[in-house]
Amino acid sequence: MLNRLFGRKPEKLRAEALYRDVVAAARRPGFYARLGVPDTVEGRFEMIILHCALVVLTLKSEEGEDPTRLSQALFDTMFDDFDAAMREMGVGDSGVGKKIRFMAEGFYGRAEALREAARHDQPDELQAVLARNVFNAEPDDPRAPALALYVNSAFQALQAQGGAALIGGLSPVFPAV
């Protein structure tokens, strides 16, 4: 009984496992060596945000409270990790909250831009989103098309897998880079 009262909620445990999968996918060397994603704190942040957004969009395609709770727990887990990382890098307590708020706004903006690009099925739109956010470049950046192909493939794989599978404990399927 005390474990239920003071233990972590099942969606938090599931979110932590999902987040580990997201980070592992985002850290694959191919993004940085082959696709030209900057191998910097910012570049790695963008790849974590990108993969997490794809998982959240997949979860939100499901009906009910479970997908909503899990996507919120995943979001919270990601930002808890960002908070801890900033503190390790020496960002003071007063600066962490502002940076986290800025990062959260960035996440929502990026997730919405990805959702819109996927909904419209416009390759140029997705490439522009990726060029702007991941590469901090103009919409016609030559690195964006290859990353867009990966993002489309990843989103299709996640959609085929389905949010219910993610809720049920399966690891997200991300294609090779």
C-alpha positions in Angstrom: 0.0 0.0 0.0 2.8 2.5 0.8 4.4 1.7 -2.5 1.2 2.8 -4.2 1.1 6.0 -2.2 4.8 6.9 -2.4 5.9 4.9 -5.5 6.2 6.4 -8.9 3.2 6.2 -11.1 3.2 3.6 -13.9 3.1 6.3 -16.6 6.2 7.9 -15.1 8.1 4.6 -15.2 6.9 4.1 -18.8 7.9 7.7 -19.7 11.4 7.1 -18.3 11.8 4.0 -20.4 10.5 5.9 -23.5 12.8 8.8 -22.8 15.8 6.5 -22.6 14.8 5.1 -26.1 14.4 8.6 -27.5 17.8 9.7 -26.2 19.4 6.6 -27.6 17.9 7.2 -31.0 18.9 10.9 -30.9 22.5 10.1 -30.1 23.1 7.8 -33.0 26.3 8.9 -34.7 24.8 8.9 -38.2 22.9 12.0 -37.5 26.1 13.9 -36.9 28.5 12.1 -39.2 26.2 11.5 -42.2 23.3 13.9 -42.0 25.3 16.9 -40.9 23.4 17.6 -37.6 25.8 19.8 -35.6 27.5 17.7 -32.9 27.0 20.3 -30.2 24.8 20.7 -27.2 22.2 22.5 -29.3 22.3 19.9 -32.1 21.8 17.1 -29.6 19.0 19.0 -27.9 17.3 19.4 -31.3 17.6 15.7 -32.0 16.1 14.8 -28.6 13.3 17.3 -29.1 12.6 16.0 -32.6 12.4 12.3 -31.5 10.4 13.1 -28.4 8.0 15.2 -30.5 7.5 12.3 -32.9 6.6 10.0 -30.0 4.3 12.6 -28.5 2.5 13.1 -31.8 2.1 9.3 -32.1 0.7 9.1 -28.6 -1.7 11.9 -29.2 -3.1 10.1 -32.2 -4.7 7.7 -29.7 -7.9 8.4 -27.8 -8.3 8.4 -24.0 -6.5 9.5 -20.9 -3.6 7.0 -21.0 -1.9 8.6 -24.1 -2.4 12.1 -22.6 -0.9 11.1 -19.2 2.0 9.2 -20.9 2.8 12.1 -23.3 2.8 14.5 -20.3 5.0 12.2 -18.3 7.4 11.9 -21.2 7.5 15.7 -21.5 8.1 16.1 -17.8 10.8 13.4 -17.8 12.6 15.1 -20.7 12.5 18.5 -19.1 13.7 17.1 -15.7 16.7 15.7 -17.6 17.3 19.1 -19.3 17.1 20.8 -15.9 19.6 18.4 -14.4 21.9 18.8 -17.4 21.9 22.6 -17.1 22.7 22.5 -13.5 25.6 20.1 -14.2 26.8 22.6 -16.8 26.8 25.3 -14.1 23.7 27.3 -14.9 22.5 28.9 -11.7 19.2 28.3 -10.1 17.8 31.7 -11.2 18.6 31.0 -14.8 17.4 27.4 -15.1 13.7 28.3 -14.8 13.9 30.9 -17.6 15.8 28.5 -19.9 13.4 25.6 -19.2 10.5 27.8 -20.0 12.2 28.9 -23.3 13.0 25.3 -24.1 9.4 24.2 -23.4 8.0 26.8 -25.7 10.5 25.7 -28.3 9.4 22.1 -27.9 5.7 23.0 -28.4 6.5 25.2 -31.4 8.6 22.4 -33.0 6.1 19.7 -32.3 3.3 21.8 -33.8 5.5 22.6 -36.9 6.2 18.9 -37.3 2.5 18.0 -36.9 1.5 20.6 -39.5 4.2 19.5 -42.0 3.2 15.9 -41.6 -0.5 16.8 -41.9 0.0 18.7 -45.1 2.4 16.1 -46.5 4.6 18.9 -48.0 8.2 17.9 -48.2 9.4 21.5 -48.6 7.5 22.5 -45.5 9.2 19.7 -43.4 12.6 20.6 -44.8 12.1 24.2 -44.0 11.1 23.3 -40.4 14.2 21.1 -40.0 16.5 23.6 -41.7 15.4 26.3 -39.3 15.3 24.3 -36.1 18.0 21.6 -36.4 20.5 23.3 -38.7 19.7 27.0 -37.7 19.9 27.7 -41.5 17.8 28.9 -44.4 14.9 26.7 -45.6 16.9 25.5 -48.6 19.8 24.1 -46.5 21.2 21.1 -48.4 21.3 18.9 -45.3 17.5 19.2 -44.7 16.2 16.8 -47.4 18.1 13.8 -46.0 16.9 14.5 -42.4 13.4 15.0 -43.7 13.5 11.6 -45.3 14.5 10.2 -41.9 11.8 12.1 -40.1 9.1 10.9 -42.5 10.3 7.3 -42.2 10.5 7.6 -38.4 7.0 9.1 -38.1 5.5 6.4 -40.5 7.2 3.7 -38.4 5.9 5.1 -35.2 2.4 5.5 -36.6 2.4 1.9 -37.9 3.5 0.8 -34.4 0.8 2.9 -32.8 0.5 4.8 -29.6 -1.2 1.8 -27.9 1.9 -0.3 -28.4 4.0 2.5 -26.8 1.6 2.8 -23.9 1.7 -1.0 -23.6 5.5 -1.0 -23.1 7.0 -1.6 -26.5 10.1 0.5 -27.4 9.5 3.0 -30.2 10.7 1.9 -33.6 13.1 4.4 -35.1 14.7 3.6 -38.5 18.4 3.3 -39.1 20.3 6.5 -39.9 
